[in-house]
Amino acid sequence: MKQWGTKGATGRKKRRITLSLIVAAGLLASCSQSEVNKDAQGGSSGTKSTHEPVKLYLYVTGPTLTNTEFNTLIADPVNKKYPYITIERIEALEGVSIQEVFTTKPAPDLTLIINPHQLIRLNVVEDLRPWIEKYNFDESRLKPFLYDHIKEFGKDGEIVSLPFNSNQAILYYNKDIFDKFGVEYPPNGKQLSLEALLDLGKKLTHTDTDGARFIGYDTGGPTALMRDLALPVLDSETGEPLLTKRQEWTNVFEFLKQSYEVPGYIGPDNKFEYGRDAFIKDRNLALRVANLANMVGPLEELRQQGVELNWDIAPTPNFASQLGKAREAQVHSFVISNTSKHKEEAFLAITHILSDDVQRLLARNARVPAIINPELEKEFGADVPVLAGKHVENVFVGEQQQNHKIHRYEDQVLKFVTEAAKQVALEGIDVNTALRRADEAISREVVSLRNTE
């Protein structure tokens, strides 16, 4: 009896231990899920992983993202939070199409993109709504002008992506060129009209006796100016071209015509667009409106190489009729591939990037956060040495507009808008004729695109 009793007590003890272990395991699992949900809602916490290693492949198409930014803002924070997840960047060779990227191994698990229509057409986009619901992701933390724009890409309520950052525009100016011609810098804290900026640019467009040319102001062309007015190329529902049907398009092209007519603006080689290289490398462009990601990262990389420019930033300008409003921001967002074998890990990576801690990193590295938290903006650019002493507060002057709804073919017909500007600049075509020709070409393209669907 004693022996049985001893065995019986031992058995009861084992059962109690087993039950305790089961309860403890349940509590641990509950805590683990709670931590994941916390992160998906915007919190941040470290969790010890017992998962198998997972490698996610990220493809970037559209946004400017340096490798330093990729590591600092995406790969490193995710790996620190989830040690079993590593993110590797896919860098496609020049000339390789998006379709080729997705049909070559390894295919992307995640894509950082501006226009998700490019991936929707390939049928590779995962609807994130089920993941949002599963992890109780707090959508109210996202800035409405970004998230409302993203929602427009879903036909039936799908969420095709989640925002990474708000890529806002700012006015960059080369102080050396202003000093050379004795012209006062753009005002700090005050938004200039584009018309006033064009007049300022005229004072800085000059050819020296030795042939050195200086360009005052490069408008960026019609596909940049359209964003000051949140102006669509195609009717978002019908796909009808709008260049001859919206007065704003005539206004944009009349403004472009004035900029092309500035004496000395069009070069002897018929160059009429100058862009980033003219500002950063050639240093003969005095004024340029461009998005933060397009300029700050490359300027910082040059600084690290020992190359520094004498420049600063002023508030983004707009047409006189639009003063008070900033240019619509580029929405950089993450798409998860529906072909990915690691969708859950990809979603967890995105939600951690949208946590307060990582979005603070974005702000400190000169990217405007995607989440609502005014405190983060106070730290904007703090970790970017090239911004030291610059008027970074000007980034936040002007109300952000709601982006125009993008028709699924818009990115495929923009080339005709650019061609119309070229006709005005170099061929002497009047604005109305150039817009009519562009509308006709766009109409034919839309029909062709529909026929190939």
N, C-alpha and C positions, 0 to 999 in steps of 0.2 A: 504493500500500500504506500509505504513511504517513497519507494522508488517511483511508483506511478504518480504519487503526489508531486514528487520533485519534477518528473517529466511534465506533469500537467501544469505546474506553475511556470516551468520554462516555456511551455507552449503558449500559455496566456501572456507571458512577458514578450515572446516573439511576436504574438498577434498585436500586442499594444505597440511595440516598436514599428511593426509593419504599418499599422494604422497611422501612427505618428508620421512616418515617412511619407505616406500617401498624402496626408493633410499638408505637410511641409512642402511637398512637391507641388500640390495645388496652389498653395500660397505663393510659391516662387513663380509658377507659371502666371498667376494672376498679376503679381508685381511686374513681371517681365512685360506682359501685355499692356499693363498700365503705363509703364515707361514708354513703350512704343507709341501708345495713344497720346501720351503727353507730348512727345516730340512731334507727332503729326498735327497736333493742335497748336504748335508753336513754342512749346517748352524746350528745354534742353537738359539732357542728363546722360551720364555715361552708363552703359550697360555692358556687363561681361558676356562675351559671346561663346556659345557652344555650337555655333553653326559651321557647316562646311564652307570653305572659302568660295566666294563668288566674285567673278570679274565682270564688271559692266563696261561696255564700250560706248563712248560718247562721240557723236559726230556734230560738228559745228558748221552750219551753213547759213550765211547771212551776217550774223553779228561778228564784230571784231572781238576776239578773245585771245590775248597773248598766252603763251604757255605758262608764264609766271602767274597770270590771273587764273588760269585753269587749275593750277596746283593750289594756289592760295585760297581760292573762293569755292572750289568744287571738290577736287580729289582729296586734299588733305583733311578738310573738316568732316567729310563723310567717313573716311577711314578712321578718323579719331573717334567718332561716335559709334561706328559699326566696324570694328577691326577686321571682321570677316569679309567686308566689301571693299574692293579696290576698283577704281575707275581709270580706264585707259582711254586716251584720246585717239580717235581715228582721224588721220590727216590725209585727205584724198589728194592725189596728184592733180596738177593743173589740167583742165580739160576733161576730167572725169565727172560724169553726170551724177546727179543724186540717185537716179535709178540704178546706175552701175554700182554705187556704194551699197545699196540695199540688196543687190544680187551677188555680192562678193562676200566671202567669209573672212573675218567675222563681220556680220552685219551689226548695225548699231542697236543697242538696247535703248539708248536715249539720244535725242537730237535736240540741240539748242538752235532755235530757228526764229525768224521774224514772221514769216507768212506760212502758217501750217497748211494752207491749200496745196503747197508743193508736195506734202506727204499724204494728204487726203487723196490726191489724185492717184497716188501709188497704192492706196488701200493698205497702208502699213501703220495706221494710227489706232492706238488703244483708247477706248473710252474710259476716262478716269473716274466717272461718277461712281461705279461700284467700289473702287478703292477709297474714294473720298468718304463714302458711307461706311465702309468696313472699319476704317480707322478714325471715324468721327472727326475728319479734318475740318478745322474751323475756317470756312471760306470768308467769314466776315473780317478776317485780318487783312485780306488783300485789298489793295487800292481799287475802288470801283472802276475808275477809268481804264485800268488795265484789265481787270477781270471781266467787265462787261464786254470789252472788245473781244476777248478770247471766246466768250460764250457765243458770239455771233458766228463762229466757225462751225458750230454743231447744228445739224439740220433738225434733230429731234431731241434737243436737250442734252446731247453729249457734251462732255468737257474734253476737248482734244488736247489741252495742254495746261500747264500751270506756269505763272510768270516767274522769271528769274530776277529781272530788274526793269526799271523804267529808264530807257536810254534817251535822255533828254538833250535838247540842242542848246548850244551856247555860242556867243560871238567871241571868236579868238582874234586877237590883233597883235601885229608885230610892232613893238614899240620902237625898234631901231628905224623902221621906215617912216613912222610918224615923226621921229626926231630929225631924220634926214631932211624932211620937207617942212619942218616947223609947224606941224599940224597938231592940234590938241587931241588927246586920246578920247575915245568914246566915254560918255559919262558913266560913273560907277553907280549902280543901284537904280538907274533909270533906263527904261526900255525905249530904244530908238525906233522910229518908223523905218521901214525898208526904203521908203522914198528919201528920207534924210540920210540913210546909210549910203545910198547910191550917190547922193551929192557929196558926201564925205569921201567916197571912193574916187570921185573925179579929181579931187585935190591930190591924190596919191598915185594916180596913173601917169607914168612919166618915163621917157626914154632918155638916158644920159648921153652925153656927147660921145662916150666910148661904146655906145650901143647897148649898155645894160638897161634892161626893161624892168619896170615896176608896175604891178597891177594893183589897183586900189581895192576893188571888191569883186569877188567872184560869187555870183548868185547861187551857184550850185545847179542851175538849170531848172526846168519845169518840174521834174520829179521831186525836187527839194522844195520848191516854192508851193507846190500843191498842198504840202503838209502844213504850211502856215494857215491855210484856209480849211483844213480837213476836207479836202476836195477829192471826190472820187473820179476815176476815169470812165467807169462803166456804172450804169444803174445796177444797184446791188441785187435787184430781183430779176430784171429782164435781160441784163447784159447789153443794153443799148448804149452806144458811145455818147458821151456827154460834152465833148469839146466844143461843139457848136451850139449846144443847148443851155449851157450855163455861162452867164456873163462873167463869172469869176475866172473862167479859163481865158477869156479874151483879155481880162485885166492882167493875168499872169503873163501872157505873151506880149502884151504892150509894154509891161515892165521889163521883160527880157530884151525886147527890141531897144529900149532906151539904154540898157546896160551895154549892149553890143555896139551902140553908136558912140560911146565915150571914146574920144580921140586917143589912139594908142592901145585900146583894150584888145582888139583882135590883132594877133601877131602876123608878121610877114609869112609865117608858115601856116596861116589860117587857123591857128589855135584860138579857140574861143571858150574853152573850159580848162580850168587850172587845177583845182583840187588840193588834196593833202600834200602831195610832193612839192607843189609850189610854195606852200607855207613852211613845211618842215625841212625839206632838203635844199630846194633852190633858194628859199628865203626871199622871194621877190613878190610875194602876195601879202598885202597888208591886212586885209580883213576877210575872214572866212567864218560862216555859220556852219557848224557841224555838230554831230552828236558826241557826247562825252566819250563813249567807247572807241569811236573812230580816231580820236586824237590823244587822249590822256595816256593810254597805255603805250602807244608808240613814242610819245614825247618822253615818258619815263624811261623806256628802253634806251633811247638816245642819250639821256642824261647818264645812265649807267655806263655807257660807252665813252663818256667824257665829252659829249656834244650837247651844248646848252644853247637855248635861244632866249632872247629878251622879249618876252611876250606876257600877255595877261588876258583875262576874260571879262566880258561885259554881258549884261542880260541879252537873251535872244531877242532879236527884233521881230517886228511883224508889220504887215500893211497898216497904213494909218487907220483904216476902218476896223482893224482888229486889235488895236493897242489894248493892253491889259491881259491879252491871251498869249500863251506861249505856243510854239510849234507843237503839233501833236507828236508825242513821244513814240519811238520805236518800242514795241513790246517784245522783249527777248523772253522766250518761254521754252519750257521743256516738254517735249513729246515723248511718250513711251511707245516703243514699237510693239504692235500686236503679235509680232513674230518672236519676241524676246522670251527666253526661258526663265528670265529673272525679273518679271514684272513687279512682283512684290518688293523686292530689294530696290528696284529702280524707283518705286513710289516712295519708299522710306528715305531714299537718298534725297529726293526732291523736297519732301516735307522737312527734312533736317536743314536743307539749304534755306528753307523759308522760316526757320526758327529765328528768334530775336538775336541770338548770338551770332549766327552766320550772316544774317542780314546786316548786323552791325559791322562785320568784317567787310561786306560789300560797300557800305557807306564810307568806311575809313579808307577803302581802296578806290574811291571816286566813282562808285556806281550808285545810282539813286535806288533805294530799296523798293521792293514790290509790296511790302507790308505797311500798314498804317502804324507809324510810330514816330512822331515828330522829333523825339529825342535823338534818334539815329542821325537825322539830318544835321544836327549840331556837330557831329563828328566827321562830316563829309570831307574826304580827302586827307585825313590826318596821317595816314600811313604812306602817302605818296609824296616823296621828297620833291618831285618836280612842281608840285602845287604849293610848296611853301612860299608864303608871301603873296600868293595870288588871291584875287577877290572871289573866293569860292561861293560866297553868299549869293552871288549873281545867278548861280544855277537855279535858284528857287524863286526868281522874280518872274511873275506872270502866271496866270491860271492855266493849268494843264487842260487842254481840250479833250473831249471824247473823240477817239480816233474814228475816222470814217469806216463804214462797213465795206470790207474788201470783197469784190466779186471774185469768184474762183479763177477767172481768167486774167485778172488785172495785171499780175506780174508778167504774163505772157504778151501783153499788148503795150506795155510801157515803152518798148523800143520805137513805136510809131510816134509817141509823144516827143521823145528825144530827137527823132528824125525831123519832126516839124520845127523844133528849135534850131536845128542845124540849117534848115532851109531859110529861116528868117535871118540867121546870123551871117551865112556865107553866100546865099544865092539871091538875096534881095527880095524874097517872096514876101508878100504882105501877110499880115497876121491872119486875116479872115480866110485867105486862100490856103495857108498852111494848115489851119485848123480843119478846114473842110476836107482837104486831102487826107489828113490824119484820121478823121472820123470815117471816111470811106474805107481806108485801109484797115482800120480796126473792125469795122462791120464785116468785112470779108474774112478777117482772121477769126472772129468769133464764130462765124458759120463753119469755117474749116475745123475749128477746135471741137465744136459740137458734133460734127460728122465723124470725128475720130474717137469719140467717147464710147 
